[in-house]
Each structure stands twice: as structure tokens, then as C-alpha cells.
């Protein structure tokens, strides 16, 4: 991997304790346990698709990248919870479903080669025609290398003063996951703060742990994702990734506003 600004890869070690992550009031658990039906026939849970899996049982098999194992959470009625905004329960449920669908769709496209069957299906779900020729090469250039990265897809490159992979912000994310009983099991060496994986985690939180969603957005994803999406839009040589960056910019801005999330302002080093 090479970036236009040299980066280093630190040793991949886990932080012993959560790193200064304050709690938030969260959002209420919406009534019901409905799941996003997905797009183009893809189930909202994405089981057995080769995608990143977020599950409630340690018996889960490993999926692409990482598998998150979470403790089962008892759902509470919205009437017994404190609401963070004026959203009615049905409006909140619709918003969470939309967040889940957005995370699944774009998380898949930003963490899978476009020639993989599940990525092909997601591209078709966007509703636009894209030239297949050149998509795989562009994914290679943007996410794998060996060219210099002008839009690095890993959070710690932006948030760590040394612009390293597996940097301090990656350790903070891991600590936050442990704090909330979300553990990671990886089959590869991809950091947890890769943009596609973080979007898939956002989707899972919207479906299974919505009270944690504001904190995740404020403390982790939205601290660097807007900058990344600006760079991706400017650097991409194909329409697909430019469209993805534009749609994500608008969607994330909408979600943070409707959920009353104020992203933590952190210094960016890329």
C-alpha cells in the first residue's frame, strides 16, 4: 500500500481499555424487530453472502473481513425510552431502516471488488448503468494499490499524527467495540476502520443496537468520513465511486442532523 503522503503500519495490538469515549444518551430502541428487506433480493441480514457479518451469537461463521459477535440485547418499547428528538417511533424506525440500507449498500461497494457477485448486485441496485470495463482496475487503484493513495480508506491515516494503519484511532474503535460487547474476528489484515467495514457496522448498529449509533457516528465514523469522501470524489476516475461519495456525503449529513449528532472535531493529518 502506498499513499501520496507516506504512512507506516504500526503493530496490530489491542488497547487494554476503552480510550476516553464518553457516553451519549443514545436513541430509543424502536418498536418491533423488523429488518431491512434489502435491495435486488438481498436480505437485510446479509447472511451467507460473503459480506461482513454482524450477529448476536458466537456460533456465527466468519464472513469477509471481520465478524462481529454481540451480546443479545433485549428490545425495549419506545414509550419507555427517552427520545433524543421529535421523531415519532414510526419515523425513527424508517430512519434506522434507511441508515441500515445505506450502510449495507455502500459498505459493500467500498469493501468488495466490483466483480464479486454481491457487489455486482449492489451496483445494479443503484439504478444507474456503469461501464464494467475499468471498474476492477479502479477498485485496485483506490483500495489496494500499488499506486500512491490520494484517498486512503482507513480512518487512522487521517486521525493519527503519523498517518499510520492500525493507529491510535483504530485502537480506540476496538476499545469502544469491546466496551459494548462487540468483538472482532478477522480473516485478513484489514483494519476495522476501513470505510466499507465501518459503514457495514453502522448498518448493523441501526438494526440491532440503535442506542449506540449516535456515539459511533459522533466519536468514530464522522470524525474523518467527510474528508475521505471529498478526496474519493476528487480522485475517482469512474462515475461509480464519484456517485457513491456524493450519495454518502448527503446521506450521512442527513442522518447526523436527524439524530441530533454533533461529530467530535478532531485534527486531521491527511
For each residue, the residues with C-beta under 8 A, 3 or more apart:
1: 7 144 145 146 149 165
2: 6 145 146 147 148 149
3: 6 7 148 149 150 152 157 163 270
4: 148 149 150
5: 163 270
6: 2 3 163
7: 1 3 152 157 162 163 164 165
8: 162 163 164 165
9: 164 165 166
10: 162 164 165 166 167
11: 166
12: 166 189 191
13: 171
14: 171 174 175 178
15: 18 19 171 172 174 175
16:
17: 175
18: 15 21 172 175 176 178 179
19: 15 168 171 172 175
20: 172
21: 18 172 175 176 179 215 219
22: 219
23: 215
24: 214 215 218
25: 82 84 214
26: 84 210 211 212 213 214 215
27: 83 84 92 210 211 213 214 259
28: 76 78 81 82 83 84 89 92 210 211
29: 73 75 76 77 78 81 210 211
30: 78 89 92 93 96 210
31: 77 78 89 93
32: 75 93
33: 75
34: 93 97
35: 43 44 45 100 207
36: 44 97 100 101 104 207
37: 43 44
38: 41 42 43 44 46 101 104
39: 42 101 105 121 122 125
40: 121 122 124 125
41: 38 121
42: 38 39 46 49 104 118 121 122 125
43: 35 37 38 46 47 49
44: 35 36 37 38 100 101 104 207
45: 35 207
46: 38 42 43 49 51 52 53 63 104
47: 43 53
48:
49: 42 43 46 63 118
50: 63 64 116 118
51: 46 63 64 104 108 112 118 200
52: 46 63 64 65 66 67 68 107 111 196 197 200 201
53: 46 47 60 61 62 63 67 68
54: 67 68 70 200 201 203 204 207 208
55: 60 67 68 69 70
56: 69 70 71 72 73 208
57: 60 69 72
58: 69
59:
60: 53 55 57 67 69
61: 53 67
62: 53 67 185 187
63: 46 49 50 51 52 53 66 67
64: 50 51 52 111 112 187
65: 52 111 186 187 188 190 194 197
66: 52 63 184 185 186 187 190 192 197
67: 52 53 54 55 60 61 62 63 184 185
68: 52 53 54 55 177 182 183 184 201 204
69: 55 56 57 58 60 182 183 185
70: 54 55 56 73 180 181 182 208 209
71: 56 181
72: 56 57
73: 29 56 70 208 209
74:
75: 29 32 33
76: 28 29 80 81
77: 29 31 80 81
78: 28 29 30 31 81 83 89 92
79: 89
80: 76 77
81: 28 29 76 77 78
82: 25 28
83: 27 28 78 86 87 92
84: 25 26 27 28 214 259 260
85: 258 259 260
86: 83
87: 83 91 92 95 258
88: 91 92
89: 28 30 31 78 79 92 93
90: 93 94
91: 87 88 94 95
92: 27 28 30 78 83 87 88 89 95 96
93: 30 31 32 34 89 90 96 97
94: 90 91 97 98
95: 87 91 92 98 99 255 258 259
96: 30 92 93 99 100 206 207 210 213
97: 34 36 93 94 100 101 206
98: 94 95 101 102 255
99: 95 96 102 103 202 203 206 213 255
100: 35 36 44 96 97 103 104 203 204 206 207
101: 36 38 39 44 97 98 104 105 203
102: 98 99 105 106 199 203 248 251 255
103: 99 100 106 107 199 200 201 202 203 204 206
104: 36 38 42 44 46 51 100 101 107 108 200 203
105: 39 101 102 108 109 122 125 126
106: 102 103 109 110 196 199 244 247 248
107: 52 103 104 110 111 196 197 198 199 200 202 203
108: 51 104 105 111 112 118 119 122 196 200
109: 105 106 112 114 119 122 123 196 240 244
110: 106 107 143 153 195 196 199 244
111: 52 64 65 107 108 194 195 196 197 199 200
112: 51 64 108 109 116 118 119 196
113: 116 119 136 139 140
114: 109 119 120 123 132 135 136 139 240
115: 119 120 135 136
116: 50 112 113 119 120
117: 120 121
118: 42 49 50 51 108 112 121 122
119: 108 109 112 113 114 115 116 122 123
120: 114 115 116 117 123 124
121: 39 40 41 42 117 118 124 125
122: 39 40 42 105 108 109 118 119 125 126
123: 109 114 119 120 126 130 240
124: 40 120 121
125: 39 40 42 105 121 122
126: 105 122 123 243
127:
128: 239 243
129:
130: 123 135 238 239 240
131: 134 135 238 239
132: 114 135
133:
134: 131 137 138 237 238
135: 114 115 130 131 132 138 139 238 240
136: 113 114 115 139 140
137: 134 140 141
138: 134 135 141 142 236 237 238 240 241
139: 113 114 135 136 142 143 144
140: 113 136 137 143 144 145
141: 137 138 144 145 147 237
142: 138 139 149 151 153 232 235 236 241
143: 110 139 140 153
144: 1 139 140 141
145: 1 2 140 141 149
146: 1 2
147: 2 141
148: 2 3 4
149: 1 2 3 4 142 145 152 153
150: 3 4 231 234 235
151: 142 228 231 232 234 235 236
152: 3 7 149 157 158 163 228 231 270
153: 110 142 143 149 194 195 196 228 232
154: 157 165 170 191 193 194 195
155: 158 159 169 170 173 191 193 195 198 220 223 224 225
156: 159 160 163 164 165 166 167 168 169 170 191 193
157: 3 7 152 154 160 163 164 165 167 269 270
158: 152 155 163 223 224 227 228 268 269 270
159: 155 156 167 168 169 223 224 266 268 269
160: 156 157 163 164 167 168 169 269
161: 267 269
162: 7 8 10 167 269
163: 3 5 6 7 8 152 156 157 158 160 167 269 270
164: 7 8 9 10 156 157 160 167
165: 1 7 8 9 10 154 156 157 170 191
166: 9 10 11 12 156 170 171 191
167: 10 156 157 159 160 162 163 164 170 171
168: 19 156 159 160 171 172
169: 155 156 159 160 172 173 193 220 223 224
170: 154 155 156 165 166 167 173 174 191 192 193
171: 13 14 15 19 166 167 168 174 175
172: 15 18 19 20 21 168 169 175 176 219 220
173: 155 169 170 176 177 192 193 220
174: 14 15 170 171 177 178 184 192
175: 14 15 17 18 19 21 171 172 178 179
176: 18 21 172 173 179 180 215 216 219 220
177: 68 173 174 180 182 183 184 192
178: 14 18 174 175 181 182 183
179: 18 21 175 176
180: 70 176 177 209 212
181: 70 71 178
182: 68 69 70 177 178 209
183: 68 69 177 178
184: 66 67 68 174 177 192
185: 62 66 67 69
186: 65 66 189 190 192
187: 62 64 65 66
188: 65
189: 12 186
190: 65 66 186 194 197
191: 12 154 155 156 165 166 170 194
192: 66 170 173 174 177 184 186 197 198
193: 154 155 156 169 170 173 197 198 220
194: 65 111 153 154 190 191 197 198
195: 110 111 153 154 155 198 199 225 228
196: 52 106 107 108 109 110 111 112 153 199 200
197: 52 65 66 107 111 190 192 193 194 200 201
198: 107 155 192 193 194 195 201 202 220 221 225
199: 102 103 106 107 110 111 195 196 202 203 221 248
200: 51 52 54 103 104 107 108 111 196 197 203 204
201: 52 54 68 103 197 198 204 205 216
202: 99 103 107 198 199 205 206 213 216 217 221
203: 54 99 100 101 102 103 104 107 199 200 206 207
204: 54 68 100 103 200 201 207 208 209
205: 201 202 208 209 210 212 213 216
206: 96 97 99 100 103 202 203 210 213
207: 35 36 44 45 54 96 100 203 204 210
208: 54 56 70 73 204 205
209: 70 73 180 182 204 205 212 213
210: 26 27 28 29 30 96 205 206 207 213
211: 26 27 28 29 214
212: 26 180 205 209 215 216
213: 26 27 96 99 202 205 206 209 210 216 217 259
214: 24 25 26 27 84 211 217 218 259 260 261
215: 21 23 24 26 176 212 218 219
216: 176 201 202 205 212 213 219 220 221
217: 202 213 214 220 221 222 252 255 256 259 261 263
218: 24 214 215 222 223 256 261 262 263 264
219: 21 22 172 176 215 216 223 264
220: 155 169 172 173 176 193 198 216 217 223
221: 198 199 202 216 217 224 225 252
222: 217 218 225 226 252 256 261 263 264
223: 155 158 159 169 218 219 220 263 264 265 266
224: 155 158 159 169 221 227 228 266 268
225: 155 195 198 221 222 228 229 248 252
226: 222 229 230 249 252
227: 158 224 230 231 268 270
228: 151 152 153 158 195 224 225 231 232
229: 225 226 232 233 245 248 249 252
230: 226 227 233 234 245 249
231: 150 151 152 227 228 234 235
232: 142 151 153 228 229 235 236 241 242 244 245
233: 229 230 236 241 242 245 246 249
234: 150 151 230 231
235: 142 150 151 231 232
236: 138 142 151 232 233 240 241 242 245
237: 134 138 141
238: 130 131 134 135 138 241 242
239: 128 130 131 242 243
240: 109 114 123 130 135 138 236 243 244
241: 138 142 232 233 236 238 244 245
242: 232 233 236 238 239 245 246
243: 126 128 239 240 246 247
244: 106 109 110 232 240 241 247 248
245: 229 230 232 233 236 241 242 248 249
246: 233 242 243 249 250
247: 106 243 244 250 251
248: 102 106 199 225 229 244 245 251 252
249: 226 229 230 233 245 246 252 253
250: 246 247 253 254
251: 102 247 248 254 255
252: 217 221 222 225 226 229 248 249 255 256
253: 249 250 256 257
254: 250 251 257 258
255: 95 98 99 102 217 251 252 258 259 261
256: 217 218 222 252 253 259 261 262 263
257: 253 254 260 261
258: 85 87 95 254 255
259: 27 84 85 95 213 214 217 255 256
260: 84 85 214 257
261: 214 217 218 222 255 256 257
262: 218 256
263: 217 218 222 223 256
264: 218 219 222 223
265: 223
266: 159 223 224
267: 161
268: 158 159 224 227
269: 157 158 159 160 161 162 163
270: 3 5 152 157 158 163 227
